[in-house]
Amino acid sequence: MIRQKGTRKGDLLQFNIPRKESITENNLIIPPSMGGALPINFQVIGNNNAVTIGDFVLLANEVILHGEIMTVIGQ
């Protein structure tokens, strides 16, 4: 469940979920508006179906776990 308010644009529902911790590069904080958040979009395609797409902002120690989870889901 997404516990974030989305924005509706036609048949598209958009979420931009900030991470709890700050994302930094070379000791500079990257704000959510510059790619430090998780954008997720849902679009209705009919018959109670939807297409979704999103990007993940991961810390180095999360990359392997994320890859393993996505591999299991894709099987």
C-alpha positions in Angstrom: 0.0 0.0 0.0 1.3 3.5 -0.9 0.7 5.8 2.1 1.3 8.9 0.0 -1.1 11.2 -1.7 -0.9 10.9 -5.5 -1.6 13.4 -8.3 -4.2 12.6 -10.9 -3.6 13.7 -14.5 -6.4 12.2 -16.7 -6.1 8.5 -16.4 -2.6 8.7 -14.9 -2.0 8.6 -11.1 1.5 9.9 -10.1 3.4 9.5 -6.9 6.7 11.1 -5.9 7.8 9.4 -2.6 10.8 10.9 -0.8 13.2 8.6 1.0 13.4 8.9 4.8 17.1 9.6 4.7 18.9 12.3 2.8 20.6 11.2 -0.4 24.1 12.7 -0.9 26.7 12.9 -3.5 30.2 14.3 -2.6 28.7 15.5 0.7 25.9 17.5 -1.1 22.3 16.7 -0.4 20.3 15.8 -3.5 16.7 17.1 -2.9 13.7 14.9 -3.9 12.9 17.3 -6.8 16.3 16.5 -8.3 16.0 12.8 -8.3 16.3 11.9 -4.6 12.7 10.5 -4.5 10.9 7.5 -5.9 8.6 8.4 -8.8 5.8 5.8 -9.5 3.1 6.2 -12.1 -0.1 4.1 -12.7 -2.2 4.3 -15.8 -5.5 2.5 -16.3 -5.6 0.4 -19.5 -9.1 -0.9 -19.1 -10.8 -4.1 -17.7 -9.5 -3.4 -14.2 -5.9 -3.4 -15.4 -3.2 -0.9 -15.0 0.4 -0.3 -16.2 2.9 1.0 -13.7 6.4 2.4 -14.1 8.8 3.8 -11.5 12.4 4.5 -10.6 14.2 3.5 -7.4 16.7 5.6 -5.6 18.9 3.0 -3.8 21.7 3.2 -1.4 24.7 1.0 -2.2 23.7 -1.7 0.4 20.2 -2.0 -1.1 21.2 -2.7 -4.7 21.8 -6.5 -4.4 18.7 -7.1 -2.3 16.6 -5.1 -4.8 18.0 -7.1 -7.7 17.2 -10.4 -5.9 13.6 -9.3 -5.2 13.0 -8.2 -8.8 14.4 -11.5 -10.1 12.0 -13.5 -7.8 9.0 -11.3 -8.8 9.8 -11.7 -12.5 9.8 -15.5 -12.4 
